[in-house]
Amino acid sequence: MVEDTCSLPTELERHIFELAAVSRPVSIPHMMRVAWRVKQWVEPLLVRTLVFGCDSIDGLPVCDVETITHLAQHRDSILDSVCNVIAFLIPPAALNTIIQACPRIENLFMLPTGVLPDNGLAAFDDLPLKHIHASPYHILDLTSTMTILRPPFFRITHLELCAELDREDDTDDEALARWMTLASLPKLSHLALNCNMDMHVYVHLLAACKALHALILLRNPPRRRPAEMDILIENPRFVMMPVEHYTADWQRGVLLGNDFWARADILIAKRISGEVDRRTFLLEDTS
């Protein structure tokens, strides 16, 4: 690798390379061969988003746990640049390795093949998480009659749960109480649920979570509309939208900013402004 001369100001040159790297991280290894300074600028952006266990969309490279383990052992500083991680259908031990090696994850989509051990859950406590997409069985202790929220949840702004929060043996009051614990999250602005529950739970969530900007149900409306639906569709914060390709949608979100969260925000803004009918609550799947 040989240093080259360039007539552009260094600040502008760096800005151009970083823009190109962010828009298409898979091309970063080629950029790193241009010059040492370019390598230093763009190499951290190569690991900004890591994809494990699923196909990556065009523009994002895929990763593996062996590479992360090697980097953690030899060049742990570059892993400080990891912000977004999708870990899909990988063993709990592998997920635990990723979490411990990448201390600055902000956006985590996790669906391991089993439940993390207690010490694995503790590894979440120091992460600066803002977005979590997960099953409650992987991130919460549901064995007691009370749902205990771990410290990272109090920094969460976007939460997607792909299973019910309550247990089968809960009474109706106990089940509702579990869901109402989400109202204690001070920064939660977006909540997405991919599960089948009684509609009255959603009504209570919207009433209890005053700071909630969007409550998104990731499915189609029920064929038989319950009475609660009339209450829900009057609230512009309530959106229903089926999403078929979750992993691709998440990746487009971190790369392009076009995910189901963004699409729901656009619809909500249009409903509030009157650009569309206020009762328009359903979005088609564009994942």
Stockholm file with secondary structure:
# STOCKHOLM 1.0

chainA/1-287         MVEDTCSLPTELERHIFELAAVSRPVSIPHMMRVAWRVKQWVEPLLVRTLVFGCDSIDGLPVCDVETITHLAQHRDSILDSVCNVIAFLIPPAALNTIIQACPRIENLFMLPTGVLPDNGLAAFDDLPLKHIHASPYHILDLTSTMTILRPPFFRITHLELCAELDREDDTDDEALARWMTLASLPKLSHLALNCNMDMHVYVHLLAACKALHALILLRNPPRRRPAEMDILIENPRFVMMPVEHYTADWQRGVLLGNDFWARADILIAKRISGEVDRRTFLLEDTS
#=GR chainA/1-287 SS CCCCCCSSCHHHHHHHHHHHHHHCGGGHHHHTTTCHHHHHHHHHHHTSEEEESSCCCTTCCCCCHHHHHHHHHHCGGGGGGCCEEEEESCCHHHHHHHHHHCTTCCEEEEECSSCCCHHHHHGGGGSCCSEEEECHHHHSBCSSSSCBCCGGGGGCSEEEESSCSSCTTCCHHHHHHHHHGGGGCTTCCEEEECSCCCHHHHHHHHHHCTTCCEEEECSCCCSSCCHHHHHHTTSTTEEECCCSCHHHHHHHHHHHSCSHHHHHHHHHHHHHHTSSCTTCCBCCCCC
#=GC SS_cons         CCCCCCSSCHHHHHHHHHHHHHHCGGGHHHHTTTCHHHHHHHHHHHTSEEEESSCCCTTCCCCCHHHHHHHHHHCGGGGGGCCEEEEESCCHHHHHHHHHHCTTCCEEEEECSSCCCHHHHHGGGGSCCSEEEECHHHHSBCSSSSCBCCGGGGGCSEEEESSCSSCTTCCHHHHHHHHHGGGGCTTCCEEEECSCCCHHHHHHHHHHCTTCCEEEECSCCCSSCCHHHHHHTTSTTEEECCCSCHHHHHHHHHHHSCSHHHHHHHHHHHHHHTSSCTTCCBCCCCC
//
